[in-house]
Amino acid sequence: MGKYSKITNYLLIAALVVTLFVMALPNLLPPKTLDIMASPDRYGEIFDDSEAGGSSHIQWIDFNLPSWRCDIAQVLVDTYCGFNLYWSVAPFTSTDFSQFDALSISLDYQGPANRIRIYLRNRSRNAVISTQLGDHKFNYVTIRTEDISQPLILSMSEFRVAEWWLEQYNIARPDSFAELNSVVSLGIDLGAPQMEGKHEFALNELKLVGKWIEPETLYLAILSCWIVIVIGVVLFRLVLLNQQSSRQLQWLRDAEVEKTKLEKMSFTDPLTQVLNRAGLDDKITAILAQQTSLQGYMVMVMDIDFFKQINDTFGHDVGDKVLQELAALISSKLRNNDILCRWGGEEFVVLALDTGPNRCLAFANKLCTIVGNSHFSHDDHLPLTISIGMARFEDNESFEQGFKRADNALYLAKSEGRNCCRMAPVGLVQED
């Protein structure tokens, strides 16, 4: 987990460095520009009010520059005199000025005017305005003539829709805002109040200026990327935590299995696979946790008759085999709640429910008969017999006391000829 945590930390640091670099990128990149004057298809026209009976007169000074002169003899109500620049001849192509931040314009002016008007005609998004009215939305800005002594940078946000245009076409409020997404021409004329006299203009440069990547777009992209990165890191760490939890859970399961295995080994006789003394003690402890004494149980102490002769005659490996076979045989004949234990050597102990003296004796005698009639590995023609001593636990009698009485009964069975069962008399055994 520590290794992968370091990796994710390094990735986050790398992502942070890249983010800082990307945030600075708009300032590092050169501005995005579009030189309108450089267009080979650009087309310029001049206009005045002379044909409408006005007193203004306009003429080219240099068509290619372009530069022009406007003479106004008398200012009337509808006096107009100016210049339009198109990107192409009709039908006019349009340019999306909204993809740029500003309009850079270099304009020379000589004359008495105080203000110059620069306007952009745009095809409106409203089909009624752009098609049925047959006119383009008139977006303009006015500037003082004293401010055009140096190149101007006009922000796109400075342009607004002319009031006369809104009134003339009775434009609804949703369509009354400036639109610069489809500009077909740029115009230059005199702003109000107009002045009589000679006005000379020269348009030297006209460029659109902007950023390759808008900060808002960039920040949104960065935010989206960080959300994806954070979600990815969280999911990655959740997967790692899940894997770690799975490994720990599996380790706990393996440990529990190993613990159970070790407990079984510590409570099990390795030769016969029945309980050993520790295993029997554990069972007795469990019984005493449920009741105050072992009253209601009886103990049988079994011993193989003449087992030493089997080891001496056939060897200890055969003797071990006989012990295994005998343990398996007795286990198969015991009841579900009976507990078999190898006490040591050829001696076995059974802790069982006390079903009464007669039934207990009958059960023990049956075991003696079954063992005597069975065949074992040492010799198919040489019978194996056991002797059994029994004791029924009395109130407040410990296991050791009951075992002592059963062991004495076993000694009695041995002394009376073996291959038999004897019940210990009632009464507590005195400790030595």
C-alpha positions in Angstrom: 0.0 0.0 0.0 2.8 2.4 0.9 4.4 1.9 -2.5 1.2 2.7 -4.4 0.5 5.6 -2.1 3.8 7.1 -3.1 3.0 6.6 -6.8 -0.4 8.3 -6.5 1.3 11.2 -4.6 3.9 11.6 -7.3 1.1 11.5 -10.0 -0.8 14.3 -8.1 2.4 16.4 -7.8 3.1 15.9 -11.5 -0.6 16.8 -12.3 -0.2 20.0 -10.2 3.0 21.0 -12.1 1.3 20.4 -15.4 -1.8 22.4 -14.2 0.4 25.4 -13.3 2.1 25.2 -16.7 -1.2 24.9 -18.5 -2.6 27.9 -16.6 0.4 30.0 -17.6 0.2 28.7 -21.2 -2.2 31.5 -22.5 0.3 34.1 -21.4 3.2 32.2 -22.9 1.6 31.6 -26.3 1.7 34.3 -28.9 -1.7 36.0 -29.4 -4.1 34.6 -32.0 -4.5 37.2 -34.8 -6.3 37.6 -38.1 -5.0 40.3 -40.4 -8.1 41.4 -42.3 -6.2 43.9 -44.4 -4.1 41.0 -45.7 -7.1 39.3 -47.3 -6.7 39.2 -51.1 -10.5 39.3 -51.5 -11.1 42.4 -49.3 -13.2 45.0 -51.0 -13.6 48.7 -50.0 -16.3 51.2 -50.9 -16.9 54.9 -50.0 -20.3 56.6 -49.8 -21.8 60.1 -49.2 -25.2 61.8 -49.2 -24.6 63.8 -52.5 -27.1 61.7 -54.5 -29.7 62.3 -51.7 -29.3 66.0 -52.0 -26.8 66.4 -49.2 -23.7 68.7 -49.1 -21.0 66.0 -48.4 -18.6 64.8 -51.1 -16.2 61.8 -50.7 -13.3 60.7 -52.9 -10.5 58.2 -52.8 -7.0 59.4 -52.0 -5.5 55.9 -52.4 -7.8 53.0 -53.1 -5.2 50.4 -52.2 -4.2 51.8 -48.9 -7.1 52.5 -48.4 -7.3 56.3 -47.8 -10.1 58.8 -48.6 -11.2 62.4 -48.1 -14.7 63.6 -47.1 -15.7 67.2 -47.7 -18.8 68.5 -45.8 -19.9 71.9 -47.0 -22.9 72.1 -44.7 -24.1 69.8 -41.8 -27.7 68.7 -42.4 -29.9 66.4 -40.4 -29.1 63.4 -42.5 -25.5 64.2 -43.5 -23.4 61.1 -43.9 -20.0 60.3 -45.4 -17.9 57.2 -44.8 -16.1 54.0 -45.8 -17.1 50.3 -45.8 -14.6 47.4 -45.9 -15.9 43.9 -47.0 -14.0 40.7 -46.8 -15.1 39.8 -50.3 -17.4 41.0 -53.1 -21.1 40.1 -53.0 -22.4 37.8 -51.8 -20.4 38.8 -48.8 -18.6 36.3 -46.7 -18.6 36.7 -42.9 -16.1 36.4 -40.1 -16.7 35.3 -36.5 -15.4 38.2 -34.5 -16.7 36.7 -31.3 -13.8 34.2 -31.4 -11.4 37.1 -30.7 -11.1 39.5 -27.8 -10.3 42.8 -29.5 -10.0 44.7 -32.7 -6.6 46.3 -33.4 -6.9 49.2 -35.7 -4.3 51.8 -37.0 -6.1 54.8 -38.4 -4.8 58.2 -39.4 -7.2 61.2 -39.4 -6.9 64.8 -40.2 -9.8 67.2 -39.9 -12.0 69.2 -37.5 -14.1 66.2 -36.1 -14.1 65.4 -32.4 -15.4 61.8 -32.8 -15.0 58.9 -35.2 -17.5 56.1 -35.4 -16.4 52.5 -36.1 -19.2 50.0 -36.8 -19.6 46.3 -37.6 -22.5 44.9 -39.6 -23.4 41.4 -38.5 -25.8 38.8 -39.9 -28.3 38.3 -37.0 -29.2 34.9 -35.5 -32.8 36.0 -35.9 -34.0 34.8 -39.3 -36.5 37.6 -39.5 -33.9 40.3 -39.1 -31.3 38.7 -41.4 -33.6 37.6 -44.1 -37.0 39.4 -44.1 -35.7 42.8 -43.1 -32.7 42.4 -45.5 -30.4 44.3 -43.2 -27.6 43.5 -40.9 -27.4 44.3 -37.2 -25.5 47.6 -36.8 -23.0 47.3 -33.9 -20.8 50.4 -33.3 -18.4 52.2 -31.0 -17.3 55.9 -31.1 -13.9 57.1 -30.2 -12.3 60.6 -29.8 -10.1 61.7 -32.6 -7.4 62.6 -30.1 -7.3 58.9 -29.2 -6.4 57.6 -32.6 -3.0 59.1 -32.8 -1.7 55.6 -31.9 -3.0 52.1 -32.7 -6.3 51.4 -31.0 -7.2 48.1 -29.2 -11.0 48.0 -29.2 -12.5 45.3 -27.0 -15.4 43.4 -28.5 -17.4 44.2 -25.4 -17.3 47.9 -26.3 -19.6 47.5 -29.3 -23.3 48.1 -28.9 -26.3 48.2 -31.1 -27.3 51.5 -32.6 -30.5 53.0 -31.2 -31.7 54.2 -34.7 -31.4 50.6 -35.9 -33.4 49.2 -33.0 -36.2 51.9 -33.5 -36.2 51.5 -37.3 -36.9 47.8 -37.2 -38.8 47.7 -33.9 -36.4 45.1 -32.5 -37.5 43.1 -29.5 -35.4 43.0 -26.4 -33.9 39.5 -26.9 -32.4 40.6 -30.2 -31.3 44.1 -29.0 -27.9 43.0 -27.9 -24.6 43.2 -29.9 -23.8 40.2 -32.1 -20.4 39.7 -33.6 -20.5 36.1 -34.7 -21.1 36.7 -38.4 -19.6 40.1 -39.3 -19.8 41.0 -43.1 -18.2 44.5 -43.1 -16.5 47.1 -41.0 -17.4 50.8 -41.5 -15.7 54.1 -40.6 -17.5 57.5 -40.6 -17.9 60.6 -38.5 -19.5 60.5 -35.1 -22.0 63.1 -33.8 -21.8 66.0 -33.8 -20.6 66.2 -37.4 -18.3 69.0 -38.4 -18.1 71.0 -41.6 -14.8 70.9 -43.5 -12.3 68.4 -45.0 -11.8 65.1 -43.2 -9.0 62.8 -44.4 -8.7 59.1 -43.3 -6.1 56.4 -43.9 -6.7 52.8 -42.7 -3.2 51.3 -42.2 -3.9 48.2 -40.2 -6.9 46.1 -39.1 -6.4 42.9 -37.1 -8.4 40.7 -34.9 -6.6 39.8 -31.7 -7.4 37.0 -29.2 -6.2 34.0 -27.2 -5.8 30.6 -28.6 -7.4 29.2 -25.4 -9.9 31.3 -23.4 -9.2 31.3 -19.7 -12.7 30.2 -18.8 -12.4 27.2 -21.2 -9.0 26.4 -19.9 -10.1 26.6 -16.3 -13.1 24.4 -17.0 -10.9 21.9 -18.7 -8.4 21.9 -15.8 -11.3 21.5 -13.3 -12.7 18.6 -15.3 -9.3 17.0 -15.5 -8.8 17.4 -11.8 -12.2 15.9 -11.0 -11.3 12.9 -13.2 -7.9 12.6 -11.6 -9.3 12.9 -8.0 -12.0 10.4 -8.8 -9.4 8.1 -10.4 -7.1 8.4 -7.4 -9.9 7.8 -5.0 -11.1 4.8 -6.9 -7.5 3.5 -7.3 -7.0 3.8 -3.5 -10.4 2.2 -2.8 -9.3 -0.7 -5.0 -6.0 -0.9 -3.2 -7.8 -0.8 0.2 -10.2 -3.4 -1.0 -7.3 -5.6 -2.1 -5.5 -5.0 1.2 -8.7 -5.8 3.1 -9.1 -9.0 1.1 -5.5 -10.0 1.8 -5.9 -9.2 5.5 -9.2 -11.1 5.6 -7.6 -14.0 3.8 -4.7 -13.8 6.3 -7.1 -13.9 9.2 -8.9 -16.9 7.6 -5.6 -18.7 7.1 -4.6 -17.8 10.7 -7.9 -19.1 11.9 -7.4 -22.3 10.0 -3.8 -22.6 11.2 -5.0 -21.9 14.8 -7.7 -24.6 14.4 -5.1 -27.0 13.0 -2.7 -26.3 15.8 -5.5 -26.6 18.4 -6.5 -29.9 16.9 -2.9 -31.1 16.9 -2.5 -30.0 20.5 -5.7 -31.9 21.5 -5.2 -34.9 19.2 -3.1 -38.0 19.6 -0.9 -38.0 16.5 -0.9 -41.8 16.2 -4.5 -42.8 16.7 -6.1 -39.4 15.8 -8.4 -39.5 18.8 -8.2 -37.0 21.7 -5.2 -36.9 24.0 -5.2 -35.9 27.6 -5.3 -32.2 26.8 -8.2 -32.8 24.5 -10.1 -34.7 27.1 -9.4 -31.9 29.7 -10.8 -29.4 27.2 -14.0 -31.4 26.8 -14.3 -31.7 30.6 -13.8 -28.0 31.0 -16.6 -27.4 28.5 -19.0 -29.7 30.4 -18.2 -28.1 33.8 -18.9 -24.7 32.2 -22.5 -25.9 31.7 -23.0 -27.7 35.0 -21.4 -27.7 38.5 -20.1 -31.3 38.5 -19.6 -34.4 36.3 -22.6 -36.1 37.9 -24.6 -37.8 35.1 -21.4 -39.0 33.3 -19.4 -42.2 33.7 -15.8 -42.9 32.8 -14.3 -46.1 31.3 -10.6 -46.9 31.5 -9.6 -49.5 28.8 -6.3 -51.3 28.6 -5.1 -53.8 25.9 -4.4 -57.2 27.4 -0.8 -58.4 26.9 0.1 -55.6 24.6 3.8 -55.8 25.5 3.8 -59.3 23.9 2.6 -57.8 20.6 5.4 -55.2 20.5 8.0 -57.8 21.5 6.8 -60.4 19.0 5.8 -58.3 16.0 7.6 -55.0 16.5 6.5 -51.6 17.5 5.3 -50.7 14.0 2.8 -53.5 14.2 1.9 -52.4 17.7 1.3 -48.9 16.5 -0.9 -50.3 13.7 -2.9 -52.3 16.3 -3.4 -49.1 18.4 -4.7 -47.3 15.3 -7.1 -50.1 14.4 -8.4 -50.4 17.9 -9.0 -46.7 18.3 -10.9 -46.7 15.0 -13.0 -49.7 16.0 -14.0 -48.3 19.4 -14.7 -44.8 17.9 -17.1 -46.5 15.4 -19.0 -48.2 18.3 -19.4 -45.2 20.6 -22.5 -43.1 20.7 -22.5 -39.5 19.4 -21.9 -37.8 22.7 -19.2 -40.3 23.9 -15.7 -39.0 24.1 -12.7 -41.2 23.4 -9.2 -40.4 24.5 -5.8 -42.2 24.3 -4.6 -41.8 27.8 -1.1 -43.2 27.1 0.6 -46.4 25.8 -2.1 -49.0 25.2 -4.6 -47.3 27.6 -7.8 -45.5 26.4 -10.4 -43.6 28.3 -14.1 -43.0 27.4 -16.2 -40.3 29.0 -19.9 -41.0 28.3 -23.3 -40.1 29.6 -24.4 -42.2 32.6 -27.4 -44.3 31.5 -27.5 -46.4 34.7 -25.3 -49.2 36.0 -26.9 -52.0 34.1 -26.8 -50.2 30.7 -23.3 -49.0 31.3 -22.0 -52.5 32.1 -23.9 -53.9 29.2 -22.3 -51.3 26.9 -18.8 -52.0 28.2 -19.2 -55.7 27.9 -20.4 -55.3 24.4 -17.2 -53.4 23.6 -15.1 -56.2 25.1 -17.0 -58.8 22.9 -16.6 -56.7 19.7 -12.9 -56.2 20.3 -12.4 -59.9 21.1 -14.2 -60.9 17.9 -12.3 -58.5 15.6 -9.1 -59.1 13.6 -6.1 -56.8 13.8 -2.8 -56.5 12.0 -0.6 -58.5 14.4 -2.2 -61.8 13.6 -5.5 -62.8 12.1 -5.6 -66.0 14.3 -4.5 -64.4 17.6 -7.4 -62.5 19.3 -6.9 -59.1 20.9 -8.8 -58.4 24.1 -9.3 -55.5 26.4 -10.1 -55.0 30.0 -12.3 -52.2 31.2 -12.8 -50.4 34.6 -15.8 -48.1 35.0 -16.9 -45.5 37.5 -20.1 -43.4 37.6 -19.4 -39.8 38.8 -21.2 -38.8 42.0 -22.2 -35.4 43.1 -19.2 -33.0 43.6 -16.7 -35.7 42.5 -13.8 -34.5 40.4 -12.7 -36.2 37.3 -9.5 -37.3 39.0 -11.4 -39.0 41.8 -13.8 -40.8 39.3 -10.8 -41.8 37.2 -9.1 -43.2 40.2 -12.1 -45.4 41.0 -12.3 -46.6 37.4 -8.6 -47.3 37.3 -9.0 -49.4 40.5 -11.9 -51.3 38.8 -9.6 -51.9 35.7 -7.0 -53.4 38.1 -9.7 -55.6 39.4 -10.7 -56.7 35.9 -7.0 -57.5 35.1 -6.7 -59.5 38.3 -9.8 -61.5 37.5 -8.6 -62.8 34.2 -8.8 -59.9 31.8 -11.2 -59.5 28.8 -13.9 -58.3 31.1 -15.4 -55.2 32.6 -15.8 -54.2 36.3 -17.8 -51.3 37.8 -16.2 -49.3 40.6 -18.2 -49.3 43.9 -19.9 -46.2 45.0 -17.9 -43.9 47.3 -15.3 -41.3 46.9 -11.7 -42.4 46.6 -9.3 -41.0 49.2 -6.4 -39.1 47.7 -3.0 -40.4 48.5 
